[in-house]
Amino acid sequence: MNILAPALTTTVAPGYMTGFGNGFETEALPGALPIGRNSPQRCAYGLYAEQLSGSPFTAPRASNERSWLYRIRPSIAHWGEMLAADAGNWRSAPSPAPALPPQPMRWDPLPIPAGAVSFIQGINSITTAGDVATQSGMGAHIYAVTASMVDEYLCNADAEMMFVPEQGALRLWTEFGIIDVAPGEIAVVPRGVKLRVELPGGPARGYLCENYGGAFTLPERGPIGANCLANPRDFLSPIAAYEDRAAPSTLFLRWGGALWRAEIGHSPLDVVAWHGNYAPYKYDLRRFSPVGPTLFDHADPSIFTVLTSPSETPGTANIDFVIFPDRWSVAENTFRPPWYHMNIMSEFMGLIYGRYDAKPEGFLPGGVSLHNCMLPHGPDAQAFEAASMAELKPHKLEGTMAFMWETRFPQQVTEFAAGHASRQRLYAGYGAPLAKKFDPTKP
């Protein structure tokens, strides 16, 4: 493999730039970035200038996203004739949904497949929501893969992709550079960015969110003020790295809810330099600074929002990405786990490691649960009894990392997920053991 970026090969750790939404600039060859203009008459090294816009041209400055790429070939030279490809278990909204009763659902972890399964073949859609054609909603998937993509590349024109590893690391070779991401971290690849997914340490499993709507951004802190939650300085974008490699290759394109492929003769990861604010990034979830109640009552999960995808309705997210990390629980005379609730947002939840305090049994790392719009849910009987009778001393929840993708849209379960053996058929009745305790003679 001919990797021309100095000091960067597939076996050397990549480099990063810090900050969220910064106007970055980076070059793998000196002088590859033009000075003072974006598209000179002739680019250095015989490169092509190409703009990648992630927002409408007239979007306000604060939300206007674009990057200039200086590459060996323009993207149109990578496309070739597009042919339909088999998407396997990968689905987009709206997707045909089986007739399932509206009730809470939960799945055990999907098994790691036998044989060689690379990233695209290893995507298993669990739910979809909204409509990919109207750029609203999301898809929630589990990936389970055993092999690196070799001479294969993916461009997702439908959605921004959030990778949440649960088992095994991923190396994301993107047009912008290399991102290594492991359990406890996330990586976000913007819509339209080409990439190859490699497995540096063997089989991998994790969660994948396709965001059809507005790009993920940091939430407003409101009365929290300037500090805590996720800090921009902890987000890392890659430095430029490129491939100048001629080999028969396949470029897959996700567009309009379908998968397409083109046979090409070279790597499309050929960006030698770039500048702008539309770029992939990673974030270590363990750097999140949580806030919480310090006297009484359980706060809404919104205080744990890492990233949010805004909608056209202020205050109503297309998607919120919320985590439940290590933290102290100190509230007095309070039922500390989440109370019983029904809400407008639909909750897709996963567990990266450890144990989730509101569901101590049956919810395993790699598993998922779905609590849809206006369906009741809350702690199971075991968690209720333990929290009701516990001595309320300060207690630290340690070694745990759960997350939720919340969306304003109802989530439709795919045929694959509805019929899979990992679905816990009895989960819908987990509230039945919550016995009546009412006694009007005992205040």
N, C-alpha and C positions, 0 to 999 in steps of 0.2 A: 504494500500500500504506500502510495506516494503522498505523504502528509507534508506540505510545504511550510506550514506554520512553524516558526522557530520554536524549539524546545517543547513542542506538543506532539505527542503520538498517542495511539490508543492505549498505551500502557502508562502514561504519565498523568498525574492528577491535573485536571483543568484549572484554569485561573478564572477569577471572578472580579466584577466591579460591584460596589455596594450602592444601595439606595433603591427606593421604589419609584418608578415612573421618571427616573432621571433622564436628562438628555445626554446619553452616553456617546462616546466615540472610541473606537478601537480598531487597530489594524494589525494584520499578521505579517505584512511586509512594509518596511519603512517607505513613506510617501504614497501609500495606496489611497489614503483619504485625501480628496481634493481640499484645498484651502480657499475659503471665501465664496465658494459656489458649490451647489449640489451636483450639477450635471455639466461638467466642462465639455468642450467640443471633442477632446480626446482624453480619456482617462488614463492614468498611469498604468503601466504594465499591460496595456491592451485590454483592460477590464471594461465591462459594461456597467453603466449606472442604472439602477432600478429602484423605484419607490414602492414600498409596501405600506398601504394605508389601513389602519385598523379602526378608523372612525370616518364619518362623512367629512368631506373637505371643509365644510363650513362649521364644524363643531366648535364650541367655545374653546379658547386656548387651554383651559384647565382639563378638558376631556378630549382634546385633539391628539390623536395618536398616529404616528407614522415614523418610519425609519427609511433611510437611504442605504442601499446595499450596493457594493462594488464587487462584481462577480465575474467569473471566467466566461460564463454563458448566461444570457438572460433567461428567465424562467420559461419563456415561450419555446426556447430550444430544448427544454427538458420534457415537454408535454407529449409530443408525438400523437399518434392516433389512440383515442381513449376507447377501451372496450369494457363491457360489463364484467365485473369480478364477483366472486362468491363472498358475501359478507359474513357467512357463518352464523354465529349467534349475536351479531352486532345489529342493533335496531335503533331507529330514530323515531321521534314523535312527529305526528301521531302514528302509533303502531297498533296493529290489531291486538286487542286485549281479550283474554278469555273471560268468561262469565264467572267471576269470583265474587263472593259476598264481601261487602265493605266492612272489613274487620282488621284488627292488627295482624301483622304477619312478621315472621322471622325465619331466617335461614341459617343453617350451619355453614361453616367454611366450605367453599367448593374444593374438591380434591385437586392436587397438582396432576396434570394429565400425564399419561404415559407417552413415550415417544417424543419426537421433536415437534414442538408447537411454538411458533414465534408470535410476536405481539399481536398482529392483526387477527390471526387465527385464534388467539387466546382471549379475545374480548368476549365476555358473556354479559349481555344486557339484562339487568334486573328490573328497572323501571324506566319509563319515559314520561315526559310531562310537557305540555304546551304544544308548540308547532315549530319544527325546524325551518319551515318555509317563511314564517313570519318573524324569525329571529327572536323567539321568546320561548322560555322554558329550558329544559335540561334533559340529559340522559344520565342514568347512574348505572355503572357497570362494574363487574369484577374481572380483572385480568389474571390469568393463570398461565404462565409460559415457562418453557423449558429450554428454549433456544434463542440465540440472537438473530436479528434480521441480518441476512447476508445478501448484499446486492439488492436489497429491497428498501424502499423509502415510502413515507406516508406524508400526505398533505391533507389536512382536515380543513376544508373550506366552509364547513357547516358550523364549527364550534371551536371555542377556546377549550383546551384540555387541561384538567388538573389531575396530576398523578399523586396518589397517596399510597406509597408502598407499605405493605404489612409484613411481608416475608421476602427477603432477598433484595439486593440493590439493583438499580437500573442505571445504565449510562445512556443519556439522551444526546445523540449526535445531531445537533440542529444546524440550520444554516448560519446561525449567529455564533456558534461555538458549542462546547461540550459542557453538559451538566451531569454530574453524578448525584444521585438521590437515593437515600436509604430509608428504612423504617424510622419514623420520628421526624422525617422531613417531607416536604411537598415540593413539587415542581409544576409550573404553569407554562404551557406552550400556547402562544396566541394563535388565533384563527389564521389559516393560510401559510403557516410556517412549516417547511419541510423538515423531516427528521427521520432518524433510524434509531431503533431501540435495541440496545445490546444488554447482555447479562454478564457482568464482570465476575460474578461469584456463584453462578449456578441458577437453578430454578427460582422463579419469583412469582409472588402473588400480591395483589393489592387492589385498590379502588381507583376508578377512573370516572371523573365527572366531565361530561360534555356540556359546556355552557353555550347555549344558542343565543343568549341575550347580550346585554352590555358587559364589557370586560370587567373582570374582577378588579376591585380597587379597595383601598383601606376604608373602613367605615369612619363616619364622623364620631368624634369622642363625646360631643355634647358636654354635659356638666362634669364628665370625668376630667376634662381639661387636656393639657398638652402631653401628658405622660401616660404610661401603661398601655395595655393591649399590645398590638404588634408595632414595633418601631421600624420606620423606613430603612434605617441603616442596616438592619439585619437581613434584608432581601438582597440576593446576589444574582447578577446577570453575567453571562459568560463573556470572556474576551474572544476576539475573533480567532477562528481556526477553520481551515478549509481543506478539502480534498481535490486534488487534480488527478483524477483516476479514470481511466478508460476501461470499462468492463461491461458486458451485457447485464443490464439491471432492469428492475421493475419499479415504476413509480405508481403508487396507489393514491387515488384521490377520493376523499369522502365529500360528496356534493349532492345536495337535494335528498339526503337520506339514503342514498345508494352508494355503492362502492364501485369505482372504476379503476382501470389499470392501463398503463402505457409502457411499452417496451422501449427502453432507451439504451444508449451505448456508453454512459458515463455517470459518475456521481453528480447529483444535483446539489450537493453540499459544498458549493464552490465559491462561497462569499469570502473574499480576501479581507475586506474591511467594511465597517458599517458605522452609522451614527444615527441617533434618534431615541425615541422613548417608547417604541413598540418592539418589545423583545421578550424572550423567555426569561424566567427567573426561578430561583429556588428559595426556600425558607425553612429554617429549623424550628419546628413547632415548640421545642423546649425553650426557646427564647421568648415565647409569649409571656407577657407580664399580666397575670389575671388580677381582677379586682372582684370583690364580693361583699356580702353583708357582714358587718362587724358587730351587730347587736342582735337583730332578730329578723325572721322571715327569709325565704329563699328567693333570690333574685331571678329574673327572667334570663333564659339562656343567651339573650342578645348581648349580655355583657362579656360573653366569650367569643364574639365575632372576630375572626381573623381577617377575612376578606368578604366583600359583598359585591354582587352583580346588581346594579340598580335597574329599576324599571322606570317607565314613564310616569308612574305614580309615586310622588315623593314619600319616603318612609316605608314603602312596600317593595321588598327586594324581589328581583327575579330569582336569585339564589343568595342565601347567606351560608358561608362556611364557618361553622362554629366548632370549637374544640373543648374538651373537658380534660385538662392536664392535671399534673400534680398541683395541689393547693391546700391551704389550711381551711378547715371548717370550724368556725368559732361561734356561730349564732346561738343565742340563749333562748330557752323556752320556745323552741322552734322545731318543726318537722323539717329536718335538714335535706333529705333528698327532694327531687322534684315532686311537687304535689300532684294530685290527680287533676287532669286538665283536658280541655278540648280547645283547639285553636285553628285559625284560618290557614296557617302555614302547614304544609305537608312535610313530615320529617323522615328523611332517609338517614339511618344511623349505622356507623361502622365502628369496630373496635380494632385499634392498631396493636396495642399490647396491654397487658394487665387485666383488671376486672373493673366493670362499670358498677358503681355503688347502688344504683337503682334497680339493677338486674344482675344480682350476684351469681345466678345459675342460668345456664343455657345460652348465654350471650357470649360467644367465644371470639378471640382474635381471628379476623378474617371473615366473620359472620356479619350479617346485616339484619336490620329490622326496618319495618315500614309502618308508620302511624300517619294515616292520611288525613286530609282536611276534615275537621269536625268529628273525628272518631276519638272516643275517650281512651285515655291511656295514663299510665303512671306506674309507681312501684308495684312489684309483685308482693304476695302475702309475706314472704320471708323478709323482704326489705322493709315492708311496713312495720312488722312486729319489731324488728331490730331497731329501727329508727324511733319508734314510739316509746320504747323502753330503755333506750341507751342513756347512760350518764353523759350529760352534755358538757364534757370537757373539751378544750381545744384538741382537735384531731387533724392530723395531716394525711391526706389521701396521696399515696405515693405509688410510683411504678405503674401508672395508668395513663392511657391516652385514647379517649374515644372522640368521635366527631359526628357532626350532622351536616348534611346538605338540606337546608330548608328552602322550599319554594312556595310561591303563592299559588301554583298550579296543582291540582290533584295529580297524583302519580299513578300511572297505569302499569300494572305488572305485566311483563312479557310472557309469552307462551312458554319460553324456556324456563323462566323462574317459577312460573305457576306449577309446572309439571315436574320440576327437578326433585330428586330424592332428598336434597338437603333442606327443603322447606319443612318447617316444623308444623305439622298439621294441627297439633293440639294447642299451639301458642295462642290462638284467638280466645281461648277460654281461661287465660292465666288469671283473670280477675275473679273467677268463680270461688276460689278458696277464701276470698276476703269476706269473712263472716259478719253477720249483723252483730253490732256491739251496743246498739241503742238501748238505754234503760232510763225511762222518764223519772224513776225514783232515785237515781244517782246522778246528781249534777256533776 
